[in-house]
Structures are given as structure tokens and as C-alpha cells.
Amino acid sequence: MKLIYATMFALALSGCASKGLYDWGGYSAALYNSYKDPATVTDGVQQLQTHIGKLEQGRQKVPPGLYADLGMLQLQAGDKEHAQANFRKERALWPESAGLMDALINNGAMPKAKEVKS
Amino acid sequence: MRAIVLAAALLLTGCATQQAKPDLSAFNAAKPRSILVVPAANKSLDVDAPNYLLTTLTVPLAEKGYYVFPVHTAKTVLEQEGFFDGDQVQKQAPEAMAQLFGADAVLYVTINRWDAQYAILATTVTVDFDYRLVYKDGTELWKANKKMQYTPQNQSSGNPLADLIASAVVAALQRAKPNYLPLAQMANAQVLAGEPTAIPNGPYLPAN
């Protein structure tokens, strides 16, 4: 009986979803938690850093947006240096992001470091 | 226990819905590479719904092979520009929105429902979204609606008392803290990757 349920669950999860291009780690959960409880932002940053580090070490492609959103969380926490480094990595890995990343890297006037508004 | 019931509910309500297949000719002609997800317009009573929904759209879009702009970064930039909610964002021209970010296409979502209806032994959780993808020149590429409900009462063990207790346990859990996220994730995954509404594969997903 348990096995049937497990199979059903697996089917429900895999049935309609795609095969999986990327290893997302806890990206969605980190953002969700930071919106739900802004006190968890520090944990989210740590979690994303760890996950990205793991992907880089394993030479796996970092999914779209992870570097940049990590960078934005760092920027909002006042860590401009690491933020910029991550915006550069997003730009290098994903050419589609170039316009936005250049604006973030060069134009300090666009998103200023300030408290998270959510 | 919750997982089992959720799986059962999803199997029952999930892939069965029939919808018309959207016209994808404009989509196939435009071949967008990158998608900007903007904060959703909210018709539900839950003020947190747009933020929570925002965290569930990147994965299914990127897994379809598109570059998805970092949602938290985009949201923050929009706030810097004075746009604090999705209703405001949706009033702007898609062309301007796409240009601001350098995006090929913009995904607009309207939250119609994000609620829980309480009954004695079962709580029905419902999410209902309208999706609309617009190309940077203003052409609508794709639109769809997805509604998902989770009512934990589908699986019978054959023992009426056991069923009753199981329902009561799940209802109590749901009442304490309805969990919309799995439903929202499932809605997004199915509408974007499941037939008949699936969007074509993007450049990072090999053709099927």
C-alpha cells in the first residue's frame, strides 16, 4: 500500500514537470522564506552561496538568476563588493542578462542599497 | 499522510483539466530567449500572494529552456522605479517593461484566487491564475488559465473510521496553515509544461 502511494506521489511530481536542466538547491525556498520572514534573509544568502559553491566545484551550470538574486540580497544587506562580483558572474554566464547586469554594475543610481521592501 | 492525500488530490484534479490548445504561431515566429517575470496582479484577498507566487515561476520557465530574469532583482528594480505592486506594473506598456530589462518577453500573471475554504472535515485550498506572455514588440505570444484545488478527501482506506480520522487530521493541519505553495508550483508546472497549454521549448532545452 505504501508503495502505491509513493508511486502515485512520484507520478504526480514527475508526470507533468520537465526532466530537469538545473540543480536549483533551495533557491525558491530561500526567496519564499525571505518574503515570509525578512529575518531569514541572512540564512537565504548563506544557503545560496553554499549551493552555488557546490555547483561551481562540480562544474555544473548555475541556473538562471541565482548569481543575480544572491547579488541583490547582498546589495540590500550593504555588501556591495560581493554583489557586484555576482552580477558580473550572472552576466558572464547568461548573455541575455547583459543589459540589466550592466545597469546594476555601472549605474549605482538604479537599485541603491537600502532596506528590503517586500 | 499529507503527502499521500496531496498526491491523490493532484492526480485527480491535476492533469485532467481540458483546455483549448493555445495558438502558438506568434510564439514560434518570435522565438524569445529570455523572459521577465513581473510581480503578479492580485485579485485575491491575500496580500502576500504575489510575493509568494513570484518565487514559484522561475523554475518551470527555466526548465523549459528560457533565460529567466532574476525575479527578486527585477522586483527590487521595479520598486526603485516606483512600482510596488503588480497592478501598477501591468498598466505599463509591455514594450517599455521589456526594454527596461532587455527582455525578449514579459510574463504577466493575475491571481484570481488564492484562498482556503473551511469545512468541518475538509479544507479546500484553491489557486487560480491567468497567465499572459507578451513579446517585446507588444505581440501577445501565449495566454492560459490554470486553477488547482486541493481537497484532502479522495483516498479511502476502506475503513470509514480511519478515513474520518485521516480527514480530520489533514483538515486541522490545513486550517492551521494552508500551504499554497505546492499548489502554485503544480499549477505553473502544468500550465507551462503540460498539454494542451505548454509553451514551446526555449533555446536551452534541446528540441523534443
Interface residues (C-beta under 8 A of the other chain):
Chain A: Y5 M8 F9 L11 A12 G15 C16 A17 S18 K19 G20 L21 Y22 W24 Y27 S28 A29 L31 Y32 S34 Y35 K36 P63 P64 G65 L66 A68 D69 G71 M72 L73 Q76 E90 W94 E96 S97 A98 G99 L100 L104 M110 P111 K112 K117 S118
Chain B: A3 I4 L6 A7 A8 L10 L11 G14 C15 R33 S34 D48 N51 Y52 L54 T55 T56 T58 V59 P60 A62 E63 K64 G65 Y66 Y67 V68 F69 P70 V71 H72 T73 A74 K75 T76 V77 E79 Q80 F84 F101 G102 A103 D104 L181 M186 A189 Q190 A193 G194 Y204 L205
